[in-house]
Amino acid sequence: MSTKINVRSPYYIKVSDNQLAEATMELYIYTGEQSIKPDDVTYTITKKTIGNSNDIVFEISELVRDYLDIEFNGTYTSYTVWVEAEITTREIDGTLIDTSISQYIAFDGYGYFEEGANPALQQGLIQSNKTIFRLNDQDVKIPVDTNTATSIAFYYNGELKRSETISTSTNTNQQIKYLSVSGSASSTDFKQRVLLDGGTLEAELCIQDLLDTLDIGLIDEVWVGSDSGTEIVKIKTVDECKYEPIVVTFVNRFGALQDIVFFKKSIESLSVKGEQYKAANLNVDSYDTFRHNRTQFLVQGQDSITMNTGYLNDEYNKVIEELMLSEQVWMYRDGDTTITPIIPTTKQVTFKTSLNDRLVDYTINFDMAFDKINNIR
């Protein structure tokens, strides 16, 4: 089994020997089947010992992360890469000491300072919260590590509704499995169920209001089994009739895509910036009053949105924390398929608890991750 590494935190490989003078590491980074290693080395690094030290340390996270390009277009994909490190050690005269090969599976995750060096985060459920607030008749994706998780079971009111066995894989596209919690394994909401059955839906407001009241295949608990035990995730279904909920998807600290629904009020705004110059409009001894004397150029706009979560529980402190620390964030509105990249601009948050604050909710500001006027060249 390959060692798991989280490349937003440093990962160190150390070699030691009493006669060690030099070490060369050949690093292979690739996707797909683990057994199909590329012929060409991705990086070759040679280091020498310093002073009387018998150790050489390689840090590989920054090198590996360049090959983890996470995208989200509505499809929940496993973004991981295989890493193989072949290290050759030699004495000062060039005599071979040893050649070792180590294999890793790299996630775009990170550990906290308190977790020490080389954090593995080896667990079946790869999200921090054990309670999920779900919009009525909206699917929920739960990410699991297929190297650790062995099974998953879905319950409603204590009754088992369905279960799955989690299989290990040697392909990078199967290291993270996203399990559909709501409805069925093939459809995410009532609209999809109608379309999959060959039906037609008309875009009428009264029909849309009806769709928001239909919820088939309710689940209130998900049991994720692994060799180390069972983790139980509570599913809380929320009805929202007044506001248009917005789903925000982000890369969490385990390197998996995770959703958080902002159920309540959202406010959109536009800020504009540009340059100005004074134009020379004088024509001999007169000028036209309809011409701009102060002229704008390089005018560009920035769309922003402020969202409110609605009332949650204390576990969502971890979710908000990971959202604000994430480098890849997207949003889409309930019932819309347009995925929009966004950037959290709230830089400070005071975490709330039900004990101190009674009710826990958060308001977060975001900028759209693009300019208002298309300037892609």
N, C-alpha and C positions, 0 to 999 in steps of 0.2 A: 504494500500500500504506500502510495506517495505521501510525502509530508506536506501538510497544508501550510501555506504562507500567505500573509496579508500584506500587500505591497504598498499600502499607504503608510505603514510603519516600517522602519528598517528591519532587514533580515540579514543576520550575520552567519557566515560559514567560516569556521576556524579549523586550521590544520596545525598540528603540533608534532615535533620530533626533536630529540636531542641534537641531531646532526642537521636539522633543517636550515637551509640557506636561501632557497628560492622555491616558489610555487607558481604554477601556471594553471589557470582555470579556463577551460573551454565551455562556454555557456550556450546551450541550445534553448530557444524559446519558440514555441509553436502551438498551433491549435489542431483540432481534429483528433484522430486516433493516437493514443499514446505510443503505440508501437511503430508508427510511421514518422520517425524522426527525420528531419531534413538533413541533406548531405552537408550543407554549408553551416559552419559555426556562426552563431549570431554575434558573440563577443569572445575575444581572447584577451585575457588579462594576466600579466605576469607581475609578481611582487616579490621583493626581497625582505629578509628579516632586518630588523633595526637593532643595532647594538648587540647586547647579549640575549636578546629575546629568542625563544624557540618556537614562537607562534607567528602565524600569518592569518589575517582576517580579511575576508572578502564581504562586502556589503552589496547585495544584488537587487534590492527592491526597486530603486530608481531605474535600473536597466530594464527590469521586467515590466514595470508599469507602462513604459512607452509602447508596449504591445497589447495593452488592455484598453481598447477604444470602445467604451460603452455607449450604446445608442438606444433610444426607446421610441418606437413608432406606433405603440399600442400593443405590440407583441412582447410578451415577457420571455426573454432569452437568457440562457446561461452564458455569462461572460466570464470565462476563465482561460488560463493558458497553462500548458505543460512547460516545465523547466527541468532541464537536465544539466547538472554541473559535473564535468569530468576534471578532476584536479590531479596534477602530476607534481610531486615534490622531489627536490634534488638537494644533494649536499653541495658544499661550496665548490668542489671540484667538478660538479656536474653529474656525479654518480646518482642514479635513480634510487629513490627511497621507496616510493609507493605511487600507485595510481588508483584513485577511488572514483566511483560514480554514484551520485545521489540524484534522486528524482523527486520533483515537487509538483504540486498543483497550486497555482497562484490565483487568489481572489483579490478584488479591488477593495479590500477591507482594511481595518486598522485596529490596533489595540490602544488602551489608555495607559498612561504613565504607570499607574498602580499595578498593571498586569505584567510589567517587566519586559525583558527583551524577547524577541521572536514570539509574539503572541499567536497562538494557534486558533483560538475560538472554535474548538472542536465540539460541535453540538449538532443535533439533528435539526431543530428549529432555528433558522438563521434570521431571527428578528428579536428585538429586545422585549417587546411588550407581549403579555399573555392575555390581553383583552383587545378586541378589535371592534370599533364602532363602524357599523356597516349601514349604508343607505338601503332603504326598502327596495327589494327586487334588483339589487346591484351585486354583481359578482365580487368576491373577495379572493385575492391570490395570496396564498401562504407559501413563502419560500422555505425549502428544506435542502439540506446537504445530503445528497444521495450516497455519499461515502459513510455517513453516520446514521441517518434515519433508516429505519427498516420497514415501518408500516405507518399507515394513517387511517383513522376511523372517524366518521362523521355521525354526530348524535343530535337528536332533537327531543327535548323533554325526557331524556334518559333512554330513548329508543335508538338503537343502531340503524342508521339509514343506508350507509354504504361504507365500504372500506377498500383500501388499496395496499398492495405490497410494493415497497420501494426497492428497486433494483439498482445495484451499482453499475457503473459504466466506465469504459476506458476512453470515452469521447468527451471533449471539453464542453460540447453543447448539451450534455446531460449531467453535469456536476451539480447544478442547481435545478431543482424541479419546482415549478410553481403549480400549486394545487388549487383547483377551483373549488371554493367552499359552497357557493350558493347555486340554486337551481339544479343543474346536472353537469356532468363532465363535458358535455358537448355544447351547452348554451349558457349564456351569462345572465339573460333577463327574459322577460315575457316577449319582447319584440323579437329577439333572436329565435325564440322557440317557434313563434308564428312563421317567421321567414324560413327556418329550417324545415318546417312541415309543408312548405310550398304555398303559404298564405301570403296575403297582401295587407299592408297597413297604410291607411290614408293619414296624411299629415294634418289632422284636425286637432284643435285645442282640447275639445271635450274628450277625444280619444286619448290624447296624451295624459290628461288628468286621470283617466281610467287606468292607464298603464302604470301610473305611479302608485296605484292601490293594490296591484296584483303582485303576489309573491309566492312562488311555487318552489318547493324543496327547501323549506326553512331548516337551518342548522343553528344550534346554539352552543355546541361544543365540538372542538376538533382535538383528537388525541394523536399526538405525534410520538411514535415509539422508536426507540434506539437501543443500542446495547447498554447504555448507561441508565435507562429508565424511560418513563413516559412523561411528556410535557403536555399539559392541557391548556388549550386556547379557548377563551370564552368569546362568543360572537354576540354582540349587542346590536339589534336591528333598530334603526332610527327612521321615523317618518318625518319628512320635511315638506310642508305644503306651501310655505310662504316664500322662501328664498330658493335660488337656483344653486344647488350644491356644486362644488368644484373639487375634482379629484386631483391631488398632487402626488406624483410618483417621483421617488428619489432613490439614490443608491445609498443604502444604509451602511452601518459600520462593518457588516459582514461581507460587503461587496455584492449584495443582492438588491434587486428592485423591490421597493416597498411602497404601499399606498397609504395616504392619510386623506380623509375626506374633510373639507372645510364646509360645514353644513349651513352656516349662517351668512350674515350680510357680507357682501363684497362691494368694494368701491374702486372704480377704474379712473385713472387720471392720465393726463398727458403733460409732459414738460418739454419745452422747446428751447434750443440754444442755437446761436449762429453768430456771424460777424456782420459788421456794418462799415460802410465807407461813405464819404461825401462826394457826390457826383458834381461835375462842372457843367451846369445847364445854361450858362449865360451864352447868348448868341448875339455878339456885337454889343448892343446896348439894351437888350431885352431878354426875358426868359419865359418859359412856359410854366405856368403855375400847376399844371396837372402832372408834371414830371417829378419823380422822386429826387429830392435833394440829398436825403439819407437813404442809401440803398443797402438792402440785405443780401448776403450771400453765405453759402455753406450752412444753410438752415437745416436742422435735423431735429427730429422728435424722438422722445423716449416714452413709451407706454409703461404704466405701472398699475399694479392692482394690490389692494389691501384685502385680506381675507380673515374671516373669523371661524374658528373651529366649531363653535357651539360647546355645550357642556360635555366634558370627557371625565376620565378618572386619573388618578395619580400616575398610572403607568405611562401615560402619554407624555410625561416629562422627558422620558428617554427618547420617544419618537421625535419630539420637537427639537431636542438636543442634536440628534443625528441628522434631522432635516437641515438645521442651520449649519452643521459641519460638512454637509454633502457638497460635492463639486459638480454633480449632475442632477438637475431637477427639471421636471416637466409638469404641465397641467393640462387637464381637459374638463369640459363641463359635462354634467350628467346628460346622457342622450346624444352627445356630440362625439364625433370621431377625430376631430382636429386636435393634434398634439402640439402644444406650444412650449418651447423651452423657456425657462424662467430662471432668475437668480434671486435668492433671498437677500434682501437689503436690510432687514432687521438685524442689527449687530449685537444687541443686548436684550436678554430676556430674564425676568425674575420667575423662577419656577414656583408654581402654585401647588398646594396640597389641600385635600378636603378638610384636614384638621385646622389648618391656618386660615384658609380662604373659603371654606364651605363648598364653593363651586369652582371647578377648574375649567377655564377656557383660555384660548390664546388668539391674539391678533398679530398676524405676520404680514410684513410688506414684501412685495416682490417687484422686480423690474423684468420686462420682457427681454430675453437674451438676444435682441436684435434691434436695429434702428427702425423707426417708423417708416421712413422712405427707403425703398429698396436700393441698396448701394452695393450689392454683391456683384463683383466683377471677376 
